[in-house]
Every structure is written in C-alpha cells, then in structure tokens.
C-alpha cells in the first residue's frame, strides 16, 4: 500500500476565517484497501511523522470514518482535541454503531455527518436519533434545492448542529448559505471574483503587483527604492509596518533604502503579498484563506519547478512566483484576468501560462489547482509525464503546508 497525504481544504466561517480543515489522502496499489487501514495509517503518519500541528496549526481536522473505523479499537487512539470524526454516507448505522456514537460523544469526541444523502425528509427523520450527538452536518449544496434546504434547517432547529455547506465554488452558492444562515462553508468560492464590478484596474493594487514582480526578478535595490519614492502612500504603509510589533528596531530608520535592507527581500515579498491578498491582522485571528492559498501556490510551484529544473536561476524562479501571485489576482481586483494583464509588459510565456495554462509554468499552475481540488489522478499523470519520484512530490506538498502555517504565524 502506497499511502500519500494529499492535503487539506479549509472550512470557513462567514467572517472569512478558516475554523477547521478537511483532510484528504490517496492510496495507490493493486489491492483494495479498507478505510479502517487508511485512517489508521493517516493518524499514525500525522502523529509520528509529520506532526499534527505542522499540518493543522491550531485548527481541528475533519477525518472521514465509517462503521469499520467506529467499531475498531483504533478509533479511541484518535486524539479528540485535534480531530472531528466525520461519518460517511456509506456507514452502516445499526444499533452497535449507534451505541458507539453515543459512547464517543460521552468521551468528548465531536462527530459530524459527512455529505449524508438526505434526499427526502422521511430519510432525514430516520437519522434524527443521531442528532443529539452530532456537532456538524456537511451538506453538498449542489444536490438540493433552496426550498428543500429550508425544510432541512427547520428539522435541525431543536439541535445544536452547525451546518457546513460544501462544494461552494461560486458566490451564488455562498449567498445561498448566507440566506439560510448556515454557519460554515467549504469550497474555493473565495478564489473567484465576487463580480466583475470594475472597469479599470485599481492603481494601488497594480503598483503592488509591479513591485512584487520587480522583487521576484531580483532587480537592484535602487530600482525598488525609486518605485517606493514615486508611491509615497506605499512608503508610509511600509514604515508603519516596520515600526509595528512585528519588528524590534534598535535604531530609527532614516531612509527607504535602509528599510528595504533591514526587511530583506523575503520579508518584503511577504508584506507585498499581504497587501494584495490579506486582511488587516487587527481584524482577525487568522489570515484570509485567499492569502494562504496564494502563498501555498507560490511556495509549491516554486519547489516543483526546482524539482523539474534543479539548476533554475533567479529569473526563472521569479517567473514561477509571479504566475502564482497573478493567478488569483482576478478575485482581488474584480476584473477578468485578461484585462488585468492587458496593460502589463509581460512576456508571451507568462501570458499563455496565466490565460491558457500552457508551457511548464501553465502546467504547474494547472497542477496546483488540481491539488486544491484533490484530483489525484491528474497529479499522478503530471508525475509520470515529468518522470518525478512520487514521494518527492508528495513530500513537497506536505512541506509546503508546514511552511504556509509558519507564514501565517509569522504575520499574525
């Protein structure tokens, strides 16, 4: 059995904060493998190899279980402070399983129903005996009408169950969860533009993107200084940032060149990314999922490019990072990506990568999007095409998650 932890998808509240992660993994091999064996391997790997906090940070993780897992001895070795047991639709809910659910609830475990097929109110009512012990109900929003979901909400009213609307890939579906007062959502709706409501580019965001491109292209510091001198509003923001609690400066800074030298390119890049994709650190305990997604893309695409091209130079690496950063700019600027790129002096290589997903940069962009959707077969096809070691690729994916957690902690 070849076990690979693939990744995590955030479950988000309506303040835009990630409150938990859904965990995904893949199994490769000729023989079928039970969910019980998979969960056992996943828990062992997270506890003993990766480290739970390295993957989850301070948030809980939803882990899929069925009757074979619930009735096994290993279920109580799953740390209840880190994991929520998400009961699959394939679970046989007989008396033995029912009593086990009550036992786990009494022991302090949180339980969820994972995309249970609730295609009729009578079927839903058959599950009502479980509801006092369930904390979360995951509902595929594409499977049901709004009228049915309103009836569902009424059935759930007497219970302390938080509904998680899943497969939310557009703001229309997100709006439905808001109207129904569902507490949480899961899906990458936030990576899409809410609407194309602007006819012109936001000048400030456009300038920040230009600065980021210059930084990744390894330009001389004097060129960066000139850019900041032209845009005094950004200089003021940078001075506020460097004088904040993030830095413990011994001496007062006297020039923008001194600020850039003190910060260093890596920290300056993180700050620029925060300006483009982030929210004020004073407004939220956590950073926006969009910021963490773009950071994940930039890190992972960069690592994968180096895996394919070990001798890549700074200019090539800068192109990879720029494609990753620009790939989600449409969500920030509420403009079609083609319009954002129109006035930028970009090479054909970058344009076709972003608009058509062509060339190696476009392939890498497609790959990270497929990883975000957990399309394991597409990932395996990429690995085979480029003759990569599967474990090396999956190791980079895990390493990136750890680094994104560190990035979030650094800027929080």
N, C-alpha and C positions, 0 to 999 in steps of 0.2 A: 504494500500500500504506500503510494506517494502522497503524503499529506502536505498541503500548502495553505497557510493562512493568507487569504487574498486581501482582506481589508475591512473597512468599516464604513457605514453610512450614517450621517448624523440624523438624529431625531430632534426636531426643532420646536421651540415654543413660539408664541406669537409676538414675542419681543425680539425674535431673530436669534435667540441663543440656543446652542446645542445643549440639550439636557442629558442625552444618552447616545449610545452608538449601537447600531445593529451590526453584528459580526458575521462575516462571510468567509468561507473556506472552500477549497476544492480537493477532491480525491481522484487521483489517477491510478489506473491499474486495470488488469483484465478481469478480476473477480469483483462481484458486487460487495460493497461494504456497508454494514449496518450503521444507522445514525448513532446508535449507542457507542460503537467503536470510534466514530468520528468525533463525537462530543468528548469522549474520554481523552482522545489524542489532543484535541483543541485545548482543553482545560490544562492538561499536563504540560503542553507546549507553552501556553501563556504563563503558567505559574513558574515553571522551571527553566525555561529557555529565554523567552522574550521579556518577561516581567509584565504583570498586569498593568501597572501604572504607566509603563512605557507605551502601551498600546491604547489604553483608555484614558490616561490622565486621571482626573478626579471624577470622571463621569461613570455611571454604570453601563454595562454592556448587556444587550439582549442576546440570549443564546437559545437556539432552537432545540426543542426536546419533543419526544413523543412518549407513548406508553412504555416502550422498551427502556428508555432513559429514566423515566419517572420511577419505574419499579426496580431499577437496578441499585446495587449497593453504592455505586459511584456517585449517584445524584447528590448525596449529602456531603460529598467532598468538594462540591462546587461552592466557593465562598459566596455566601449570601450578601455580603457587603459590597461585592463587585459585580454580581450578575443577576439578571432578571430572567427567569425561566419562561420562555415563550413557547406555548403549547401549539403544535402544528395541527392543521386540519386533518391529517392522516391518523391522529391519535385515536386509539380505541378507548372511549370514555365509559368503561364498565365500572362496577362497584368498587373493585380493587383500586383502580386508578383514582376514582372519586375520593376514596378514603385517604389515598396517598397525597392528593392535592390538599386536603384538609390538614393532614399531618405537617406537610411542608409549610403551609400557611401559619400554623400554630408555632412552628420553629423559627418564624421570622422571614421566610422566603417571600419575595414578591413574584407574582405569576401574571402572565399575560396570555391572551388567546391570539394566536398568530394567523392573521388572514383567514380566520374560520369562515367557511362558506355559510353565510346566513341569508340564503336566498329566499326565505319565506319567514313570516312572523311565527307560524307554528313551530318551525325548526328552531328558531331563536328561543322560543319559550321552553323548549326541551332542555336548553342549556342553562336555564335560569337558576337551577340548583347550584351551579358553579359560581354564579356571580358574586356572592358574598366573599369569595376567596380570591377574586381576580382584581388586580390593580389596573391593568391596561387591556384594552381591546383594540387590535390592529385591524383596520378596515381598508380594503382596496377600493379607493374612491371611484375607480373606473368600472366597477362591477355593479354599481347600484344607482338608482335614480335619486334625485334630491328628495322626492316625496317619500321613498322608502326609508331614506336616512333619517328623515324627521320622525317617522314611526319608531325607528330603532332608538333614537335619542329618548323618546318617551318611555320605551320599555326599560331603558337603563337608568332613568331618573332616580329610582329608590336606592341605587347602589353607588358606592364610591369608586366608580370605574372611569378612568381617563381614556377617552377615545383618541387613537392615533390614526389620522388619515394617511394612508400610504399611496405610493405611486403618484405623488403630486409633482408633475413635471411642467405645470403651467400656472400662471397667476389666476386663470379662470377657476381651476380646481382648488387652488389655495383660497380663493374668495368663497367657494362653497363651504370649506371647512370653517372659515370665519363666520359665515352666516349661521352655521349650525352650532357654533360655539364649541367645536372640537378643540381640545386643549393643545394637541401636538400634531405635527405633520412630519412626513418622511418623503423625501424626493428632492430632486435638484432644481426645483422651480426657481430658486434664487439665482441660478446661473443664467437665466433667460431675462431679457428686458421686460420690465413690467408693462411698458407700452412704448412705441416709438413716438414720443411726445415732443421731441426737439427737432428743429430743422437745421440748427447749427451746432457745431461742437462746443462743448464747454471749454473755454480758453484755459482755465486754470488746470483742469484735468489733462488737457492736451499738452500743456507745458511740462507737467509732471512726468507724463509718458516719454516726452522727448528727453528729459533729464535722465530717466531710467535707462533709456536706450544708449545715451552717451556714456553712462556709468558702466553698463554691461559691455560696451565697445572699448572700454579701457582707455578713454581719452585722457589727455593730460589734465592735471588738477586745475591749471589756469583756465581751461575751457569751461570747466564746471563753475569756477568762481565767476567768470564773466556771465554765465547763464543766471546765476543767483543774483548778481548785481543788477541785471536787467529786470528781474522779477523780485522786487523788494518785499512783496507780500509773502512769498515763499521763504525769503531770508528771515523775516520776523517769526514765521511759524517754526523754522528750524532753530532759531535762537531760544524760543520758548521751550521747545522740546529738549534741547541740550541742557537747559537750566532747570529742568523738571527733576522729579525724584528718581528718574532713570539713571542720572549721572551724578557723580560726586566730584565736582570740579574743584581742584585746589586753587587755581588762579582764574581770574576773569579773562574771558576771551576778548580779543581786540580786533579780529578781522574774520571775514567769512572763510578765508583760506585756512586760518587756524582751526575754525570749527570743523571744516571738512577733514583736516588732518587728524584732529582728535577723534572724530567719529570713525573714520576708516570707511572703505568702500562697502564692506558687507553691512555695517550698521546703517549707512546712508541708504543703501538699497532697500533694507527692511522698512526704514522710515518712509521712503517714497511709496512703497507698496501699501503701507498703512494709510497714507493719504489717498491713494486711489481706491482701495477696496475696503478699508477698515471703518470702524466706528470709533468715536471718542472713547478712550479707555476709562473715562469717568462715567460713561453712561451704562456700562455693562460689566458684569463679572467676566464675561468671555468675549472673545473677538468674533466678528461676523463669520458665519460659515463660508461666505464668498471669499473673504480674505484667506481663510485656511485652505480653501480649495485651490486658489491660485498659487499659494505658497507650495502646496503639495504638487501641483502640476510643474512648477518651475524646478523644484528640487528633483522630482522623479525623472522628468525629461532630461535634465542635465546629467544625472547619473547614468541613465540608459544610453545617452549619446556617447558618453565616455566609455561605456562598456562596448559599444559598437566601434567607436573610433578612439582607441586609447591614447593616441598622440594628438588629440584635438588641441588647437591653440585657443588663446583668449578670445579672439574674434569669433570663432565658431561657437564657443560656449556662450558668448554674448547673444548670438542669434537665437540659440535654443531658448535661453531665458526670456528673450524679448517675445518670441512666439507664444510662450506660456503666459506671459503677462497680458499680451494683447488678446489672447483667446477668449477672455471673459470681459473685455472692455465694453462690449455692447450692453451688458447688464448694468454697468455703472453709468454709462453716458446716454442710455435710452436712444441709441441710434443704431441703424444697421451697420455691421462691421465694415461692409464695403464703403460706406460713406465716411466712416472714421479713418479708413486707410487712404482715402482718395487724395487728401491734401498732404499726406506724409511722404517724404522722399525715401521710399523703401525699395529694396531690390526685388526683382521678379521672384526670386527664391522665397522671400518672406511672404509676399502677397499670395502666391499659389499655395503655400503651406497653410496660411490662415483661412483663405477663402475656399480652396479646393481640397485641402488635406493631401497635397501632393508633395513628392520629394521626401527625403528622410525626415525633415522637420515636420512635414504634414503627417507622415506615418506615426511619428512619436506623439503628435497631438491626438490623432485618432486612437492610439493605444491608451493614453491616459484617460480619455473619455470612455473607452471600453472597460477599463479597470474600474472607473467610477460607477459604471452600470453592472459590474461583475459579470461581464461577458467572457467567461473563462476560455471558451473555445477560440475566440479571436486572439486572446493573449497567447495561447499556445501556438497559434498559426504564426504570429509575429516572431516568437522564439525560434520556431523551426526555420522560417524564412531567413533569419539573420544568423542561424547556426549558434545560438546562445545556449549557455548552460541554464536550464530551468531554475535550479536552486539559486543561481546567482541573481536572476531576475527577481524571484520572489523575495530573496534576501534584501535586495534594494528597495522593494516595496515596503517591507517591514521597517527598514532603516529610515525610510522617508517619513513614515508615520511617527516614529520616535522623534525625528528632527522637527516635524511640524508641532508636536507637543511642546518641545523645548522652545521653539519660536514663539508660540502662544504665551508660554510662561514668561519669556523674556520681555515681551511688550505689554504684559498685563499690568 
